[in-house]
Every structure is written in structure tokens, then in C-alpha cells.
Amino acid sequence: MKKRREQPNREFEQTLFTLLIAFLGGGGVSIYFGSAFSDLQSIGDQNTRKLPGWQVNMGSICIGLMAFIVILFCMEVLRKRSKVAGWRSSWPWMPLVGLTVLATFVHIPVYFVILAGAIYITWACHRMFGESSRSAPRSK
């Protein structure tokens, strides 16, 4: 008897592609807002000159993370045609927004934000890719 070949699981590739697009979109939004705020500071607006650099950087990273989550949600809704699936993919990333909001208003050392973010991103990716492999049907 012939052995059946297993169909390749494209779920991992699609999830990785979706995550990459969301990351690029969030990074672009973050760079845009950081640049726009720097332009406002260089024009000479009195309110923007009072803000320290760390606050501007954390604020633009926070806005970029919010854009990342929105893009990830929309991409997953379009891909899986389910708002519940989009919510499941995007909610694990929300505590990073909370961390950057806190770091925007309270000066938290950058090494702590990077370390906590890296640990949390590792967990969120593991959860996201683990969930995509569990949800895919296996054929024998």
C-alpha cells in the first residue's frame, strides 16, 4: 500500500506572515509619530519643548504598538473570517501597550522596558504559534 503524504501545514507560514506585516505596520507608525513629534519640537512649539526625549520615544513606541495590535486584529479577521480568532491573536500583545503607557508617563529605565518586553514578546509568540499549530486539523 502507498503511504499518504501529509499535506503541508500552511497555518504557521500564514501566522508568521501576518505577524510580520503587523510588525512592519506598527514600526512604520512608530517611526512616523516619532519623526512628526521631532519636527514639532524643531519648529519651536513651547509645549513640545518641555517633554524629555525618553517620553517622546516611549510615546511613539506606544502608538506603534497600538497600531501593531489593530493591524494584527484586522489581518486575522480577514484571514480567518472570525472576530473571535482576531481577538485571540491580538489580546496577548496588549500588556505591552500598558507597559509602554506606564513608561511614557513614569520614567522607567530603558533596559527594564527592553528586558520585560523581550520576555513578554517571547511568551506571546510562543502562545500565538502554539495556538496556530493546535487549531490546524491533522490528517492521517
N, C-alpha and C positions, 0 to 999 in steps of 0.2 A: 504494500500500500504506500501511496505517496503521502508524505507529510505536508500538511498545510502550512503555508508560510504565514506568519503573523503579519498583519497589516501594521506598518509603522505608526507609532503614536505621534500625531502632529500637534497634540494638545500642548506639550512642553514648548515646542517651537513657537506656537501662536502666543502662548503666555509670555514667553521671553520677548517676542517682537512687540507685543502690546506694552510691556513694561519699558522697553527701550524707547518707544515712541513717547510714552508719558514722561519719561525721564528727560528726553530732549526738549519736549514742550515746556516742562517745568523749569529746566535750566535756562531756556531762552527767555521765559517770562521773568525769571530772577535777574538775569543779566540786563534785560531791558529796564526794569524798575530801578536797579542799582545805578545804571547809566543815567536814567532820567533824573534821579534824585541828585546825582553829582552835577548834572547840568543846572539844576535849580540852585544848588549851592554856589556854583561858579557865577551865575547871573547876579547873585548878591541878595537873595531873599533873606531877610533878617531872621525869620522863623527857622529856616533850614540851616543856617549857620550855627545855631545853638546846639544842634544834635551832634553827639560824638560819632566817630566813624564806625565803631562796633555796633551802634544802634542802627545805623543805616544799613550795614551789611546784614545783620540778623533780620531786619525788617524785609529786605529784598529776598533773603532766603526763605523766610516765612511765606511770602506771597508766591514764590516759586513752588514751594511745597503744596500750597493750596491749589495752584494750577495743575501740579502733578496729579493730585488726587482727583480733581474734576476730570482731567483728560483720561486718567485710568478708568474712572467710573464710566464715562461715555464710551470709551473703546470696548470695555467689557459688555456693556449693554448692547452695543451694535454687534459684537461678535457672537454673544450667546443668546441675544434676544430676551434677556431677563434682567429686570432691575434688581432682583434679589442676588443674582450672580454678580452683577456690578457692585452692589453694596458689599458682598462678601470679599471681593477682591480689593476694594478700596478702604474699608474701615481699619484694617491693621496699620495703615500708614498715618492715621490721624493723630496718634500721640506725638509724632514728630512735629506736627504743626503746633501742638501745645508746648513742646519743649522750646521751639524757636520763638513762639509768642512770649514765653516767660523770659527767654534770653534777650528778647528785644527790649523789654521794659526793665529787667533787672540784669545788671552786668554779671553774667556767668562766664567764667574763664573759657576761652575758646577750646582748649584741649579737653575740657569736660564735655562740652557740647559735641565735639567731634567723636570722642570715645563713646559717649552714650548713643549718639546717632548711628555709629558703625555697628555697635552691638545690636541695636534695635533693628537696623536695616537687615542684618544677617538673619535675625529671627523672622522678620516679615517676609523675606524672600523664601526662607525655608518653609514657612507656612503656606505661602502662595503656590510654590512649585509642588509641594507635597499634596496640597488640595487638588491641583490640576491633575496629578497622576492618579489620585484616588477616584476622582469623578469620571475618568475615562473608562468606558467598558472594555473588558478584556475578552478576547475571543480565543477559543482553543481549536 
